[in-house]
Amino acid sequence: MSDPETLLQRIETKTAHLVVIGLGYVGLPLASRFAQVGFEVTGLEVDPDKIAKVNAGKCPIEGEEPGLAKLVADVVHNRKQRATMDYAACGDADVILIAVETPIDSVNQPRCTVLRSALRSLEPHLRQALPVPPEAESNGEGALSPKTLRCTVVTSRKGERRL
């Protein structure tokens, strides 16, 4: 990814490479829908069974998700979507979306262990600063609180990190 205008052009022409981290009930439909409209999408997942199913064109989501099984089969068949557990796939991503679980605890606070793990795994593979519009940011106590007015910038190991 380079400047914002180039990114916008790549998105408008559907030549941007998207990575979706987490192929659960949110991430898999999101990744598959982007692939359906023409983007090249890589799904990152920690569960090897889910990866194998997605790469075979099978939907790993249990329960009733109308149309998702056919959508996954179509986009994998058309070579627009693949799944991996290798974060190196983020190295050439233009857009990275994170859709991992953040369950709520007994006092209605999100548990962000999986999110933090995903971010730690992602950081070494970023080639430059990526804007991350947060739905939440740290409140200084390790928990996340809603904030939507600021843009968080996560940078590579070589750069500066601003939150």
Secondary structure, DSSP 8 states (H G I E B T S, - for coil): --SHHHHHHHHHTT--EEEEE--STTHHHHHHHHHHTT-EEEEE-S-HHHHHHHHTT-----S--TTHHHHHHHHHHTTSEEEES-GGGGGG-SEEEE-----B-TTS-B--HHHHHHHHHHGGG--S-EEE--SEEE-SSSSEEE--SS-EEE--TTS--B-
